[in-house]
């Protein structure tokens, strides 16, 4: 055994204690850490010949790389849609690495059953019945890929083509309809061989990002054959929701697969005041939910749900003698693009077990209240213009006066350099804008005070 490896094995308990102390200090210092750190080039070093040992690696990391890390786990990081990691989820993630289970197969441990239990809990949270099955994937993009791969197989079923055997070319052109599709939908269509051009945008309601269901019906009426409809349970800019029940009702007249992107908006189901937004989610054929957003578990973690596991198995089955028989309850390696993977379910299991429905409901409701607070302050300031009502947890706004993309880019840079918060740019209804997304379990009203003060400071600077 390499001497450094033997040394680290002998002192593993001390090494974990030291690493835990470094992690604890980092988390304790989030309140004072810059939300974002503008990148500074770090000269790469050559690969070590003998190695410095784990302690040496920890010191090197602390000196060269840790100072450039963003406080993305902190309460004022409002870019993208970024959660943190609850204490229980962090503990679960540490144990995930320690036990190093590969839940893709059920031949050697109970890890798969833990994942099945966790998926069942999540389905219950989102109001999805026993007809839905699910599995963990890396994020919303891969959940979308998985859902649309099953939809592609469904299209083949309708056309008498076995796409998993004959390929996407045998299916021919397909039609995918959506009002305000997330960019990952285009990525998935490209990846799956259906092509980005398969996506046809349907008109949205005036002043909204929600699809006009009447227009959708007109497009479906004009089609010659089945289609895929991608609906939104929470858009990126304004967290707008398509009328899922009305869209699902169209299936009585038209033949289509309903795929719902509920990456973070699906969590509205946890809060009684907002749960009506997700009504009809249980009528979908495939559903996307991202967990490293509003469930506040570490990256990378998401789930995909579908009511057609038979088609999912047809797409992703991996028949090999060394993997054993597929059986009536297929292993996860037969249900998603991955074979080997980490036990992503364990941090989610820990957080759900630790805080239950009530704890995660509180996080959702608090984030919504804080987003509305910031939205009200922006709406009342002469220096900013709120572009849309705050429907859930995202505030979409722009500076007053003439707004160009260059001005928005400059503001994003200035906000990052200020360090109090971090926001990402967007374009809403053709206007360059900013967006602040609240999804971190640590965020409090005091953080909104600091964020708004920083925005006022930067815009007048």
Secondary structure, DSSP 4 states (H G I P E B T S, - for coil): --HHHHHHHHTHHHHHHHHHHHHHHHHHTGGGS-S-------PPPPPPSS--HHHHHHHHHHHHTGGG---TTSTTB-STT-----HHHHHHHHHHHHH---TT-SSS-SHHHHHHHHHHHHHHHTT--TT-EEEEESSHHHHHHHHHHHHHHHHHHHHT--HHHH-HHHH----EEESS--HHHHHHHHHTTS-GGGEEEPPBPTTSSSB-HHHHHHHHHH-SS-EEEEEEBS-TTT--B--HHHHHHGGGTS-EEEEEE-TTGGGGGGSTTTGGGGTTGGG-SEEEEEHHHHT---SS-EEEEES-HHHHHHHH----GGG----SS--GGGTSS-SS---THHHHHHHHHHHHHHHHHHHHHHHHHHHHHHHHHHHT-TTEEE-S---SSEEEEEESS---HHHHHHHHHHHHHH-S-B-EEEEETTEEEEEEE---TT--HHHHHHHHHHHHHHHT-
